[in-house]
Amino acid sequence: MTLEERIKALSLLGKAIKELKGDEFEQLSQRIQNNNSWFTPEHTRSAFQALALVLEEGQIRDWISKYKLDDEPEPRNIGILMAGNIPAVGFHDLLSVLISGHHASVKLSSSDKESIQWLVDKLCDIEPRFRRAVTFEEMLKGKDAYIATGSDNSARYFNYYFGKYPHIIRKNRTSVGIFNEQETVEDYKGLARDVFQYFGLGCRNVSKIYIRQSASLNAFLDSIGELNFLSSHHKYLNNYDYNKSIFLVNKEAHLDNGFLLLKESEELVSPIGVLYYEFYQNEEDLKQKLELVKDKIQCIVSKDAWYEGSFPFGEAQCPALDDYADGVDTIAFLKQLS
């Protein structure tokens, strides 16, 4: 396929996702939830809508315009070990491989099999030649290069097996929010989306906030009471109850609104149902704190994106195609293999 043909097919996939509704969506979302009960139909819809937005033809063309991709490169076989923490989270890696003209050998996460399978099937219906470019495998051996996403522990395993090949190996990351005491109720609600979407399981979910005054904490909790329906999800509630009991038994100071626990901590990654916070004195102090953990941060959110390099509250889960995981340019990596 030529580059133009790949662009057209992938943009048609975006249109097919937009048209996914009714019984077809209900059946797909039910299969996805049966495979992983964290993936509610609402979260599947959010993930697929985000994909549809970036798979618009203009978005794809803007994304690849700076790379001067080969029209029909000699395809390399790229092994992709996908994460499965949120629905279709591994699709960007697959998209990058296919738009670059390479072949993808995919090992699906056991936590997210249905969404990726549906996307690939739909793409192959649109452009059957992609059937030769995508395979699903359990053992990824002898590939030309690898893209693997997992935990810090699994990254050591990936390095051991794939380190001698060209590779991108991603580790644990999380996201943070910053208060400057100018926040409104709408800002707090936006931050709540960044915290709770996908139950906080994604690397773009905010697990910690940096604040100037403790009054911000109560204002935040008071503003998000409408999200108490989260406690109706049994897995989320189990995590919330467990962490609350630990805090109570250990007599650790915390705030609690019935479905979210706020706790002061210098740690970065909070458990599900918990949001950490840390005080900062001024912007210079904040920069120093963030510099110490920059390799662990996926993205930062702040009011109207006032902090340099941040997203506005509520937009953590809306990355552009060139907002690469861990800041590693996947297309540039793949282009050098040609």
PyMOL commands that set and color helices and strands:
alter all, ss='L'
color gray80, all
select helices_A, chain A and resi 3-18+22-35+41-54+57-64+91-99+114-126+128-132+152-162+185-200+215-223+225-232+234-249+283-292+294-296+303-305+325-327+330-335
alter helices_A, ss='H'
color red, helices_A
select strands_A, chain A and resi 77-81+103-107+134-136+145-149+167-170+174-178+206-211+255-256+261-264+274-279+297-302+311-312
alter strands_A, ss='S'
color yellow, strands_A
deselect
rebuild
show_as cartoon
